[in-house]
Amino acid sequence: MRWVRPLLVAAVFLVPAGEATAGKAKAPPVRRTVTVMTRNLYLGANLDPIVHATSPQGAFQAVAAAWAQVEANDFATRANAIAAEIAHAKPDFVGFQELVLYGTKALTDEKYIVALDYKAALTRAFRARHLRYHFVGVDANTVAALPSGWPPTMDIQLTVRNGLLVRNGVKVRNVRAANYQLTFPLLAGLSAVRGWVSADATVGGKTFRVITTHLESFDRVVAEEQAKELIAGPARTRLPVVLLGDLNSRPDGSTSLAYPTFIGVGFHDAWTERYPNASGLTCCHGDDLREVGDRFTERIDYVLTRGGFKALHGAVTGEVPASRVGGLWPSDHGGLWMTLRLPR
């Protein structure tokens, strides 16, 4: 029976190559890109009449009018439009600005009850669409409470926040949030406070820092100092950086020098890198989101990068009438998403 062993050896070499490797899982391809988005959600009303009121009566009446506008602009409905944008763009990260929280209470009560929470409304909208995202960081900036109506009938509290949303499965660590030191005085004892949220993320084996922020709109000097503080703070890292935000600064520096300041220290504008001949306007619809209105007229929302990213493609959302849901624009701003090639 000496011939048995040679036959067995020959049989091994006769097995087709595909069958010999069957059952071995192939390694998934290494990711080379990351998609990011910046999205200002709109407070729901213009606060200028409150800030510029010349009497308590005028201020409290302006608060009542603003609250009526917030209710008419119905964020629960608008959250569905934001979720639709995210379902389409499929970003790995979304930097939200004006992720607000409203509370109300009767004049005789001690505690506020939650009347409208943008974060909770978005979470419900994501769940309804089976979108797998979670907030890794939310800050708290301006917190303001004022009586509403004349004579007042209730108190309304506004908490302005930024939030960083991350797709499930993306690795993040070192999540931080803080407010800028320089603020803008609004009313007696009340200031407009701005801040930022950051996290270090790893995608495709590359680690980088993602930051979302919202710079001051009432005063250009304050916005410029906040930009410098961000550069010296969370953006001071050896890691590549993606900055998502409403900078309230036009590229030409006419509204503030925040944008030129970022470009001057080595940040690249992803939109102009990929679409140098397209305007990329992101602002703004009118205060009442039920009105169809005109198209955007300025660019103040950005995806800025530093450290070797390359912009591949992207788009502005929330400008064309087809983006309206329930008769409302998603926000007064448009969103901006960009797909970036990771640093080598």
C-alpha positions as CSV (number, residue, x, y, z in Angstrom):
1,M,0.0,0.0,0.0
2,R,3.0,2.4,-0.5
3,W,1.1,4.2,-3.3
4,V,-1.5,5.7,-0.9
5,R,0.7,8.5,0.5
6,P,1.7,9.8,-2.9
7,L,-2.0,9.9,-4.0
8,L,-2.9,11.9,-0.9
9,V,-0.1,14.4,-1.5
10,A,-1.2,14.8,-5.1
11,A,-4.8,15.4,-4.0
12,V,-3.7,18.4,-1.9
13,F,-2.2,20.1,-4.9
14,L,-5.2,19.4,-7.0
15,V,-7.6,21.4,-4.8
16,P,-8.6,24.6,-6.6
17,A,-7.1,27.8,-5.1
18,G,-10.5,29.3,-4.3
19,E,-11.5,26.2,-2.3
20,A,-8.2,26.1,-0.4
21,T,-8.8,29.6,0.9
22,A,-12.6,29.3,1.5
23,G,-13.7,30.3,4.9
24,K,-10.9,32.9,5.4
25,A,-12.4,36.4,5.9
26,K,-11.0,39.1,3.8
27,A,-9.8,42.2,5.7
28,P,-12.1,45.2,5.1
29,P,-10.6,47.9,2.9
30,V,-8.9,50.7,4.8
31,R,-10.9,53.9,4.9
32,R,-9.3,56.8,3.0
33,T,-12.0,59.5,3.5
34,V,-14.1,61.2,6.2
35,T,-17.2,63.2,5.8
36,V,-18.0,66.1,8.0
37,M,-20.8,68.7,8.3
38,T,-21.4,72.0,10.0
39,R,-25.0,72.9,10.8
40,N,-26.4,76.1,12.5
41,L,-30.0,75.1,13.7
42,Y,-31.3,78.7,14.4
43,L,-32.6,79.8,17.8
44,G,-36.1,80.1,16.2
45,A,-36.3,83.9,16.5
46,N,-34.3,87.0,16.1
47,L,-33.1,88.3,19.5
48,D,-32.1,91.8,18.3
49,P,-35.4,93.4,19.5
50,I,-34.8,92.1,23.0
51,V,-31.2,93.2,23.1
52,H,-31.9,96.7,21.8
53,A,-35.1,97.3,23.8
54,T,-34.9,100.7,25.7
55,S,-37.2,99.8,28.5
56,P,-38.2,96.7,30.6
57,Q,-41.7,96.9,29.0
58,G,-40.2,96.8,25.6
59,A,-37.9,94.0,26.4
60,F,-40.6,91.8,27.9
61,Q,-42.9,92.4,25.0
62,A,-40.1,91.5,22.6
63,V,-39.5,88.3,24.6
64,A,-43.2,87.3,24.1
65,A,-43.0,88.0,20.4
66,A,-39.8,86.0,20.1
67,W,-41.3,83.0,21.9
68,A,-44.3,83.1,19.5
69,Q,-41.8,83.1,16.6
70,V,-40.0,80.1,18.1
71,E,-43.2,78.2,18.4
72,A,-44.2,79.0,14.8
73,N,-40.8,77.9,13.5
74,D,-41.5,74.5,15.1
75,F,-38.2,72.7,15.6
76,A,-39.9,69.3,16.0
77,T,-40.8,69.6,12.4
78,R,-37.5,71.1,11.3
79,A,-35.6,68.3,13.0
80,N,-37.0,65.9,10.5
81,A,-35.4,68.1,7.7
82,I,-32.1,68.1,9.5
83,A,-32.3,64.3,9.8
84,A,-33.0,64.0,6.1
85,E,-29.9,66.0,5.3
86,I,-27.8,63.7,7.5
87,A,-29.3,60.6,5.9
88,H,-28.3,61.9,2.5
89,A,-24.8,63.2,3.3
90,K,-23.9,60.4,5.7
91,P,-21.4,62.5,7.7
92,D,-19.1,60.9,10.3
93,F,-19.2,64.1,12.3
94,V,-21.7,67.0,12.6
95,G,-20.9,70.2,14.4
96,F,-24.1,71.8,15.5
97,Q,-24.5,75.5,16.5
98,E,-27.5,76.9,18.3
99,L,-28.5,73.5,19.7
100,V,-30.8,75.3,22.1
101,L,-32.8,74.4,25.1
102,Y,-35.8,76.4,26.1
103,G,-37.5,76.3,29.5
104,T,-40.6,78.0,30.8
105,K,-42.2,78.6,34.3
106,A,-45.1,80.4,35.8
107,L,-44.1,83.6,37.6
108,T,-44.8,82.0,41.0
109,D,-42.9,78.7,40.3
110,E,-39.3,78.1,41.3
111,K,-38.2,75.6,38.6
112,Y,-38.3,75.7,34.8
113,I,-39.7,72.9,32.9
114,V,-38.3,71.9,29.5
115,A,-40.4,73.4,26.7
116,L,-38.2,72.7,23.8
117,D,-34.9,70.7,23.6
118,Y,-33.3,70.7,20.2
119,K,-31.0,67.8,21.1
120,A,-33.9,65.6,22.2
121,A,-35.9,66.5,19.1
122,L,-33.0,65.6,16.8
123,T,-32.4,62.3,18.7
124,R,-36.0,61.4,18.1
125,A,-35.8,62.3,14.4
126,F,-32.6,60.2,14.0
127,R,-34.3,57.3,15.6
128,A,-37.3,57.5,13.3
129,R,-35.0,57.3,10.3
130,H,-32.8,54.6,11.9
131,L,-29.8,56.9,11.8
132,R,-27.0,55.6,14.1
133,Y,-25.5,58.7,15.7
134,H,-24.9,60.0,19.2
135,F,-23.8,63.2,20.8
136,V,-20.3,63.0,22.3
137,G,-20.2,66.5,23.6
138,V,-22.5,69.4,24.3
139,D,-21.5,72.7,25.9
140,A,-23.7,75.4,27.5
141,N,-23.0,79.0,26.4
142,T,-25.4,81.9,27.0
143,V,-28.0,81.2,29.6
144,A,-30.7,83.9,29.8
145,A,-34.0,84.1,31.6
146,L,-36.5,87.0,31.1
147,P,-40.2,87.6,31.8
148,S,-42.5,87.4,28.8
149,G,-45.3,89.8,27.9
150,W,-46.5,93.0,29.5
151,P,-47.6,92.6,32.1
152,P,-45.5,89.4,32.3
153,T,-47.4,86.1,32.2
154,M,-44.4,83.7,32.5
155,D,-40.6,83.5,32.4
156,I,-38.7,82.0,29.5
157,Q,-35.1,80.6,29.8
158,L,-32.8,80.2,26.9
159,T,-29.7,78.1,26.9
160,V,-27.5,78.3,23.8
161,R,-25.3,75.3,23.1
162,N,-23.0,73.7,20.6
163,G,-23.0,70.0,20.0
164,L,-20.7,67.4,18.3
165,L,-22.6,64.5,16.8
166,V,-20.7,61.3,15.8
167,R,-21.7,58.3,13.8
168,N,-21.8,55.2,15.8
169,G,-18.7,53.1,15.5
170,V,-16.3,56.0,15.0
171,K,-13.7,56.0,17.7
172,V,-13.4,59.2,19.7
173,R,-11.6,60.2,22.9
174,N,-10.4,63.3,24.8
175,V,-13.8,65.1,24.4
176,R,-13.7,68.6,25.8
177,A,-16.0,71.6,25.9
178,A,-15.4,75.2,27.1
179,N,-16.6,78.8,26.7
180,Y,-14.5,81.7,25.4
181,Q,-13.2,84.1,28.0
182,L,-14.3,87.2,26.1
183,T,-18.0,87.8,25.9
184,F,-20.4,90.5,24.6
185,P,-22.6,92.4,27.1
186,L,-26.3,92.2,26.2
187,L,-28.4,93.6,29.0
188,A,-27.6,94.5,32.6
189,G,-25.9,91.5,34.2
190,L,-26.2,89.4,31.0
191,S,-23.6,88.6,28.3
192,A,-23.6,86.7,25.1
193,V,-21.3,83.7,25.8
194,R,-19.8,81.5,23.0
195,G,-17.9,78.3,23.2
196,W,-16.6,75.1,21.5
197,V,-16.6,71.3,21.7
198,S,-13.7,69.2,20.5
199,A,-12.8,65.5,20.3
200,D,-9.9,63.4,19.0
201,A,-11.1,60.8,16.5
202,T,-9.6,57.9,14.6
203,V,-10.8,57.0,11.1
204,G,-8.9,54.7,8.7
205,G,-6.0,54.5,11.2
206,K,-5.6,58.3,11.2
207,T,-6.1,60.3,14.3
208,F,-7.2,64.0,14.1
209,R,-9.1,66.6,16.2
210,V,-12.6,67.7,15.3
211,I,-13.8,71.1,16.7
212,T,-17.2,72.8,16.4
213,T,-17.7,76.4,17.4
214,H,-19.9,79.5,17.0
215,L,-18.2,82.9,17.1
216,E,-19.8,86.1,18.2
217,S,-22.2,87.9,15.9
218,F,-22.9,91.1,17.8
219,D,-19.3,92.4,17.8
220,R,-16.5,91.8,15.4
221,V,-13.7,92.5,17.9
222,V,-15.1,89.8,20.2
223,A,-15.3,87.3,17.4
224,E,-11.7,88.0,16.3
225,E,-10.4,87.5,19.9
226,Q,-12.4,84.3,20.2
227,A,-10.8,83.0,17.0
228,K,-7.4,83.7,18.5
229,E,-8.4,81.9,21.7
230,L,-9.5,78.8,19.8
231,I,-6.2,78.8,17.8
232,A,-4.2,79.0,21.1
233,G,-6.6,76.5,22.8
234,P,-8.2,73.4,21.3
235,A,-6.6,73.9,17.8
236,R,-3.1,74.0,19.4
237,T,-2.2,70.4,18.7
238,R,0.2,68.3,16.5
239,L,-2.8,66.4,15.3
240,P,-4.5,67.3,12.0
241,V,-7.6,69.5,12.7
242,V,-11.0,69.8,11.2
243,L,-12.9,72.9,12.3
244,L,-16.6,73.1,11.8
245,G,-18.5,76.3,12.6
246,D,-20.5,79.4,12.1
247,L,-17.7,81.9,12.3
248,N,-19.9,85.0,11.6
249,S,-17.0,86.1,9.3
250,R,-17.1,86.5,5.6
251,P,-14.1,85.4,3.6
252,D,-13.2,89.1,2.8
253,G,-13.1,90.0,6.4
254,S,-15.9,92.6,6.1
255,T,-17.8,91.3,9.1
256,S,-14.9,90.2,11.2
257,L,-11.3,89.1,10.7
258,A,-11.9,85.6,12.2
259,Y,-11.9,83.8,8.9
260,P,-8.7,85.5,7.6
261,T,-7.1,84.8,11.0
262,F,-7.7,81.1,10.7
263,I,-6.4,81.1,7.1
264,G,-3.4,83.1,8.2
265,V,-2.3,80.3,10.6
266,G,-2.5,77.5,8.1
267,F,-6.1,76.4,7.9
268,H,-7.5,75.6,4.5
269,D,-11.1,76.3,3.4
270,A,-12.4,73.0,2.1
271,W,-15.2,74.5,0.0
272,T,-12.9,76.9,-1.9
273,E,-10.3,74.2,-2.2
274,R,-12.7,72.0,-4.1
275,Y,-15.0,74.6,-5.7
276,P,-13.0,77.8,-6.2
277,N,-15.5,79.2,-8.7
278,A,-18.7,78.5,-6.7
279,S,-20.0,80.9,-4.1
280,G,-20.9,78.4,-1.4
281,L,-23.3,80.8,0.3
282,T,-24.9,79.6,3.5
283,C,-26.9,82.4,5.0
284,C,-29.6,83.4,5.5
285,H,-33.4,82.9,5.3
286,G,-35.7,85.3,7.1
287,D,-36.6,85.1,10.8
288,D,-40.0,83.5,9.9
289,L,-39.1,80.1,8.3
290,R,-42.6,79.8,6.9
291,E,-41.8,82.5,4.3
292,V,-40.2,81.3,1.1
293,G,-37.9,84.3,0.8
294,D,-34.8,84.8,-1.2
295,R,-31.7,82.7,-1.7
296,F,-28.6,83.0,0.5
297,T,-26.4,86.1,0.2
298,E,-23.3,85.4,2.4
299,R,-20.9,82.7,3.4
300,I,-20.2,82.4,7.1
301,D,-20.4,78.7,7.8
302,Y,-17.2,76.7,7.1
303,V,-15.3,73.4,7.1
304,L,-11.7,74.4,7.7
305,T,-8.8,71.9,7.8
306,R,-5.2,71.8,8.8
307,G,-2.7,69.0,8.5
308,G,-3.0,67.3,5.1
309,F,-6.7,66.8,4.4
310,K,-7.8,67.2,0.8
311,A,-11.4,68.3,-0.1
312,L,-13.0,65.8,-2.5
313,H,-16.7,66.9,-2.8
314,G,-19.5,68.5,-0.8
315,A,-22.6,70.6,-0.9
316,V,-24.7,73.3,0.8
317,T,-28.0,72.1,2.2
318,G,-31.3,73.8,3.1
319,E,-31.4,76.5,0.4
320,V,-33.7,75.1,-2.3
321,P,-37.5,74.9,-1.8
322,A,-37.4,71.1,-2.0
323,S,-35.5,71.1,1.4
324,R,-38.6,72.6,3.2
325,V,-40.5,70.3,5.5
326,G,-44.0,71.0,6.7
327,G,-43.8,74.5,5.1
328,L,-40.6,75.4,7.0
329,W,-37.0,75.9,6.0
330,P,-34.7,73.5,8.1
331,S,-33.0,76.6,9.5
332,D,-32.2,80.2,8.7
333,H,-28.7,78.9,7.7
334,G,-27.8,76.3,5.2
335,G,-25.7,73.3,6.2
336,L,-22.4,72.5,4.7
337,W,-21.0,69.0,4.3
338,M,-17.6,68.0,2.8
339,T,-15.9,64.7,2.1
340,L,-12.2,64.9,2.8
341,R,-9.4,62.6,2.0
342,L,-7.5,61.7,5.1
343,P,-3.9,62.8,5.6
344,R,-1.4,60.4,4.3
